[in-house]
Amino acid sequence: MINAAGRKIADFYPGYGPAVPFKGAFAYAPELHRAAPHVRHNASGKGKKVISSLKEVFQAIPIRDGMTLSFHHHLRNGDAVIKMVCQTAAELGIKDLTIASSGLFPVHSALDEYIRKGVITSLDSSGIMGSLAHIVMDGKLPSPAIVRTHGGRARAIECGQIKIDVAFIAAPVADAWGNATGMEGRAAFGSIGYAIPDAQYAENVVIVTDDLREQHLSRFSIPQTLVDYVVPVPSIGDPAGIATGAIRWTKDPIQLQIARDAVKVVDALGLIRDGYSFQTGTGGISLAYTRFLAQLMGERGVKGGFAVGGITTPVTQMLENGLLQTLFDVQSFDLGAVQSIARNAAHLEMSAGYYASPFNSGCIVNDLDTTIISALEIDRNFNINVLTGNDGAIMAGVGGNPDTAAGANVTIVVSNLLRGRMPSIVDNVHTICTPGETVDVLVTDYGVAVNPRRSDIIDGLNGSGLELHSIDELQAIAETLCGKPKTIPVTDKVVAVVEYRDGTIIDTVHQVAH
Amino acid sequence: MINAAGRKIADFYPGYGPAVPFKGAFAYAPELHRAAPHVRHNASGKGKKVISSLKEVFQAIPIRDGMTLSFHHHLRNGDAVIKMVCQTAAELGIKDLTIASSGLFPVHSALDEYIRKGVITSLDSSGIMGSLAHIVMDGKLPSPAIVRTHGGRARAIECGQIKIDVAFIAAPVADAWGNATGMEGRAAFGSIGYAIPDAQYAENVVIVTDDLREQHLSRFSIPQTLVDYVVPVPSIGDPAGIATGAIRWTKDPIQLQIARDAVKVVDALGLIRDGYSFQTGTGGISLAYTRFLAQLMGERGVKGGFAVGGITTPVTQMLENGLLQTLFDVQSFDLGAVQSIARNAAHLEMSAGYYASPFNSGCIVNDLDTTIISALEIDRNFNINVLTGNDGAIMAGVGGNPDTAAGANVTIVVSNLLRGRMPSIVDNVHTICTPGETVDVLVTDYGVAVNPRRSDIIDGLNGSGLELHSIDELQAIAETLCGKPKTIPVTDKVVAVVEYRDGTIIDTVHQVAH
């Protein structure tokens, strides 16, 4: 069948199950109950949950063939926990595991071996980078990888669609009763927000820590009431891979100009006012946007409301300078953000569900005035691809891109018109991750295009001095400069299904034909 | 059938359902799943949940005959919300409601009328005071009232045994998206911990507030993701009824002596050491215990771990003076505690489940070194009655008494040997609330008795200088002084079932024969 984004979707994907085609960003609201894991009856007590090795945890639960083990990606490319858990599984001869992580990074190339050996047969993640992506693209998994948005992953866990048998939660500090936090310790990473749904709904919860405290923590994010085992290990990861030490400001004049124009768009729409709420990302243009925004708000004496997301140092500075009242942090993106969340009472940790799940009584992305998002490609219908590269292969993740686009009042894509020698605007993006109906404005170095669905924004930008084009005009400029990109030939083999945040299938990734 | 506490329990109680007899404090661990309420699909947005009257909320949900409405008791005897909700129900002609509140106070005599009219036909609470208790005792409810411990109520909600159709959560401050807190506002009451399970598991959640904020709160306890409606009202209650302004220290030399002896017991057992954790109550002896304990710890330079509970000013002073590291607060018992939880980062709010639910991966009462509890009566098997008075009528609540007794390493009952002209020690307590197997030490003004089950404690107290007796000896002293109390005659009619924290029936309250 053809879904509402125009993509052909099968009724069923092996290893995924029945597929519901994407119906429109807000069109699907099925009757569901929340997940109902087994009630545990653990008589807790100091140290009673502490088990000295992962192997003993595997035996205590016990972990069996075919189970789903979940992980979070706050340790990013420094994570050591997924590898050590999978290694334990391999040593115990366990097969057919599903690895459901909120993210998979180049460091997880350590898992390649366990896929080859059949220990891991399924991946479920918001993004896949490095050699694991190659393995997926080569069709070496028996079933398609499942790609979910950050909000969609929370929804799937909270609604019982990802049934987690065991959540392994890396924590830089935990206590002997199981309370755990990301705020302190050698490998502190700040918010542990992506792991909160896992902790709430997994059948078993294991904390893996390299700093086990003998006193009850006075601040924690994962409560002992949800935790069954605590495993001390020598190291949960390499802090150098966890967070970049400092923000790298772009000096590229083109990127700076795009950022300035994005601020102009938001200003022309009258949104930079007291209470203004926004999300920005970690790319060079996004960081420059935040800097220019802060400057403008400071000059005008505007007191913003809140910022959401992946939090970076520039946003924490806005909080500390009184330009914002609250930060909602699902992932602390750099060391400045890690330090801020530990220090500032109004820098709040939030769960992935509070951030972006579409199936609850209202997540916070719904409350955003604006979001600044990136794209690998955008097409004439404003659909965005943030997953697959110029060669048609998975190279990144959908993350919160589709969530924040759906939630924010005004969604702004910032992008150079050309990426290397390729146009950023195409007839059809290779993989639809974020549907065009949720994308409002494209700001490029060759001008601004507004989604025709948003005549209110077009009206708002008239007279702003910004150079407005249709997206077709911008595409024509790009193609004049470097030609029309060729369509990437693919085979019939589906190597990944891309879920929209509501659990419908918005697109699939096919193996590339060579 | 006769349960493990020796009480006769029916197989079934109308309005309650099948009854499982009490089997022993830790003997019952049924296979259960967590509650799974319907998933809501609310597109939130500033003000979209705000509804101007309770009547409109009733119509929007809609609330129908036979539903269960839940409430919390943090407003205590100042609460105005239960009354206004029931009044709305009456005006709309709704019948057969169950009122499931974490507590019912004399102020709730306003509900008498709605019971007479059939609007309310069932009560479910951890305690019932005032005229509602008379109504229950008079058998005017069609089915027995259900009395649950604080931890048992959390368990029942979390495990789907209390199915809440609508949770009405009084909040002194909320924002236009539904985030709510008890920390601020005219009627600030501090921790909102008893309402957290309701918010997590009710089918519908309504915040009732008299201070609606236009900006997202920077600190909140009930997240917008769980909240469906926000109703602004002129007043959620009378702050004068919420908290006593200041602690009333007892000057009674007998009570002071009991408190000193309780400290001596704990000290003789070697528990007053670094990391010591405890719960105390709000009675005169309990408060004096805290004061003497703080003095001793200060003199010796002991750094305690944490205190739990109903938090009072003396405990917050221990935190602020460095005698404790953390407070876990499910209910802030006085204005000093309300101010402390708003001010001190290590004064943590906790849910009723984290406090005391027996059916999770380990609640914090399990981690207590000691708890100091009170009793209306104690019997020769160390069973405790905290529910019914000398006349056999319900006059108070079980609260956290059974929970903390089960959890703590050493449970100490502090009591005058005589209450007025009645012995505190009886052959059989009128109503068993806390089973004797979980009660370790009785400290009275005539000496100390240790439960024979705890030979380790008896050994520990030898040579302490404390006057040790068997409980039978203390009972004999009491009866020498004022005679043996008469057994209270009762009819066959069961007016209340008393659930143990695990959901088994530990006792029932019968109508008193006149």
Interface residues (C-beta under 8 A of the other chain):
Chain A: F26 A29 E31 L32 H33 R34 A35 A36 P37 H38 V39 R40 H41 N42 A43 S44 G45 K46 K48 K49 E158 C159 G160 W177 G178 V205 E214 Q215 H216 L217 S218 R219 P223 Q224 T225 L226 V227 D228 G275 S277 G305 F306 Q325 T326 A345 A346 L348 G353 Y354 S357 P358 F359 N360 S361 G362 C363 I364 N366 D367
Chain B: F26 A29 E31 L32 H33 R34 A35 A36 P37 H38 V39 R40 H41 N42 A43 S44 G45 K46 K48 K49 E158 C159 G160 W177 G178 V205 E214 Q215 H216 L217 S218 R219 P223 Q224 T225 L226 V227 D228 G275 S277 G305 F306 Q325 T326 A345 A346 L348 G353 Y354 S357 P358 F359 N360 S361 G362 C363 I364 N366 D367
